Amino acid sequence: MSPQPKPPSASVTQMTEYVLPTHANAMGNVFGGQILAWMDLCAAMCAERHCGTIAVTAGIDELAFEHPVKIGQFVRLEGRVTAAFKSSVEIEVRVTGEDGATGVTWPCVKAYLTFVAIGPVGVPCPVPPLRSEGPDDEARRAAAEERRTRRLRARAESR
Ligand SMILES: CC(C)(COP(=O)(O)OP(=O)(O)OC[C@H]1O[C@@H](n2cnc3c(N)ncnc32)[C@H](O)[C@@H]1OP(=O)(O)O)[C@@H](O)C(=O)NCCC(=O)NCCS
């Protein structure tokens, strides 16, 4: 039986992390690798909610850190499925810095992560189609299709 379509809103995943000294470099800014780990976690939960199975990270598109987040500030993450393919989903994760005391926020980084759903026998399995809830979802899906085309081409060329 084919999995039932699900809207992106059913799997939106939000996380907030407090930046401690153990997360930071000598300048007091959170390590890029730490942010990446939180992004991977946020996307993994989002993917699992959509797919209804465990899902593994297959790839992460390029990411550029726009503004740092410092010790004592908050890192807010939001993951959303942009497109569902056969056994994979693309998740957009947006990361925002927040100064808890003032409420000021700023963009930190954004990336697209591809997760592959893994079925009970340990191989990729079909994912539920994504049911659009409006023009914003359509636009996200169209952009995701273009990124997938580029990704598949790059993957084929590297073999
Ligand atoms: C991801 C993984 C399951 C894909 O397995 P595979 O045998 O290559 O499977 P397939 O070639 O049939 O591809 C399955 C899907 O993965 C996608 N995929 C595979 N590698 C990908 C990559 N590098 N980037 C994006 N998508 C990828 C394919 O496009 C396909 O998607 P679709 O079914 O929606 O069209 C496998 O490579 C794996 O287990 N990798 C390690 C994952 C892991 O351990 N992650 C944790 C971090 S190290």
The ligand as a Tripos MOL2 file, in Angstrom:
@<TRIPOS>MOLECULE
LIG
   48    50     1     0     0
SMALL
NO_CHARGES

@<TRIPOS>ATOM
      1 C1         21.8300    7.2140    1.7880 C.3       1 LIG1
      2 C2         21.8770    5.7330    1.4180 C.3       1 LIG1
      3 C3         20.8320    4.9790    2.2460 C.3       1 LIG1
      4 C4         21.5070    5.6330   -0.0600 C.3       1 LIG1
      5 O1         21.6110    4.2750   -0.3890 O.3       1 LIG1
      6 P1         21.8150    3.8080   -1.9180 P.3       1 LIG1
      7 O2         21.9840    2.3590   -1.9490 O.co2     1 LIG1
      8 O3         22.8150    4.7090   -2.5670 O.co2     1 LIG1
      9 O4         20.3840    4.0680   -2.4640 O.3       1 LIG1
     10 P2         19.9080    4.5610   -3.8750 P.3       1 LIG1
     11 O5         21.0070    4.8100   -4.8590 O.co2     1 LIG1
     12 O6         18.8170    3.6150   -4.2340 O.co2     1 LIG1
     13 O7         19.2780    5.9760   -3.5190 O.3       1 LIG1
     14 C5         18.2130    6.0650   -2.6040 C.3       1 LIG1
     15 C6         17.8520    7.5180   -2.5080 C.3       1 LIG1
     16 O8         18.9180    8.2210   -1.8840 O.3       1 LIG1
     17 C7         19.2160    9.3770   -2.6500 C.3       1 LIG1
     18 N1         20.6190    9.6620   -2.4330 N.ar      1 LIG1
     19 C8         21.6210    8.7770   -2.3660 C.ar      1 LIG1
     20 N2         22.7950    9.4220   -2.1460 N.ar      1 LIG1
     21 C9         22.5030   10.7350   -2.0790 C.ar      1 LIG1
     22 C10        23.2730   11.9030   -1.8660 C.ar      1 LIG1
     23 N3         24.6020   11.8590   -1.6940 N.pl3     1 LIG1
     24 N4         22.6380   13.0990   -1.8360 N.ar      1 LIG1
     25 C11        21.3030   13.1720   -2.0090 C.ar      1 LIG1
     26 N5         20.4990   12.0900   -2.2140 N.ar      1 LIG1
     27 C12        21.1100   10.8880   -2.2570 C.ar      1 LIG1
     28 C13        18.8920    8.9750   -4.0800 C.3       1 LIG1
     29 O9         18.6880   10.1160   -4.9090 O.3       1 LIG1
     30 C14        17.6050    8.1900   -3.8670 C.3       1 LIG1
     31 O10        16.5300    9.0780   -3.7010 O.3       1 LIG1
     32 P3         15.0520    8.7390   -4.3260 P.3       1 LIG1
     33 O11        14.7270    7.3040   -3.9780 O.co2     1 LIG1
     34 O12        14.1240    9.6790   -3.6440 O.co2     1 LIG1
     35 O13        15.1500    8.9620   -5.8060 O.co2     1 LIG1
     36 C15        23.2920    5.0940    1.6440 C.3       1 LIG1
     37 O14        24.2130    5.7300    0.7760 O.3       1 LIG1
     38 C16        23.7480    5.2160    3.0720 C.2       1 LIG1
     39 O15        23.3440    4.4390    3.9210 O.2       1 LIG1
     40 N6         24.6100    6.2060    3.3410 N.am      1 LIG1
     41 C17        25.1030    6.4300    4.7020 C.3       1 LIG1
     42 C18        24.0670    7.2450    5.4810 C.3       1 LIG1
     43 C19        24.5840    7.6040    6.8460 C.2       1 LIG1
     44 O16        25.1870    6.8060    7.5320 O.2       1 LIG1
     45 N7         24.3050    8.8410    7.2410 N.am      1 LIG1
     46 C20        24.7120    9.3040    8.5430 C.3       1 LIG1
     47 C21        25.8100   10.2990    8.4440 C.3       1 LIG1
     48 S1         27.3680    9.5530    8.0780 S.3       1 LIG1
@<TRIPOS>BOND
     1     1     2 1
     2     2     3 1
     3     2     4 1
     4     2    36 1
     5     4     5 1
     6     5     6 1
     7     6     7 2
     8     6     8 1
     9     6     9 1
    10     9    10 1
    11    10    11 2
    12    10    12 1
    13    10    13 1
    14    13    14 1
    15    14    15 1
    16    15    16 1
    17    15    30 1
    18    16    17 1
    19    17    18 1
    20    17    28 1
    21    18    19 ar
    22    18    27 ar
    23    19    20 ar
    24    20    21 ar
    25    21    22 ar
    26    21    27 ar
    27    22    23 1
    28    22    24 ar
    29    24    25 ar
    30    25    26 ar
    31    26    27 ar
    32    28    29 1
    33    28    30 1
    34    30    31 1
    35    31    32 1
    36    32    33 2
    37    32    34 1
    38    32    35 1
    39    36    37 1
    40    36    38 1
    41    38    39 2
    42    38    40 1
    43    40    41 1
    44    41    42 1
    45    42    43 1
    46    43    44 2
    47    43    45 1
    48    45    46 1
    49    46    47 1
    50    47    48 1
@<TRIPOS>SUBSTRUCTURE
     1 LIG1         1 GROUP 0 **** ****
